């Protein structure tokens, strides 16, 4: 598994933990790393932490964007995995210039398929693609 893919999986697990347990970001990060059976290199560790902290620090803006593009869906009723996969991907697309949106979306789809339900990949893809086309149309135009 590629380093960033593995880091995204770790970040998703931490975001899930934060939402379910209502623990602080710092506490969840510390506890996850101390109990993780998987070894992780420094680069992947740092990337995972950046994703978690970035998604959490910008959650209000990110959730507003998700809500804007999910017609007839209340964000609080979405599956926790789907919601957090999208939060992480939107954070990457909006705040990380080193990650092309298509890479972020493809990684999100794979995470949704692996950890979500049978329709999660399609659901996440549809929402993130809409966001990319509207919110990022100028950012990546060349």
Phi, psi and omega in degrees: 000138179293152184302312183290328176296314178298318179297320178295321177298315178299315181299318179298317179298321180290315178300319177299313180300316180301314183291319182286317186272341184064019175287162176290162178300310182301315180295318180294318178298310182300313182294319180299311183294325181288333183257356183290127178280345183270135176276146183221136179285164185300318181299315179292319178302311182295320179294317178300315180295321178299317179296315181296308182296318181296315179296319182288320180293333183248021188300323181297310179297315181297314180295326176296321178293315178302313181299322181298328185254008178244086180294137178062022178232128172268128185304327181290343180266354178288156175299139183303319179297310181302314181300315183283329173298315180293320178303314182295315181294318179294321175303312180301314184293322184275325192243354181241105181283349182272359182238112178299142182306321181296326177294313180299317180295315180299319178296319180296318179300315180296319177296318180296319178296319184287318188252344182266198179267188187299329182259002185300317181301314180294318181298309180298316179301313181300315181291311183295324178295318176299315181299315180300314184294326184262305186287332186247012187301327180269332185298319185251010178290136180234000000 
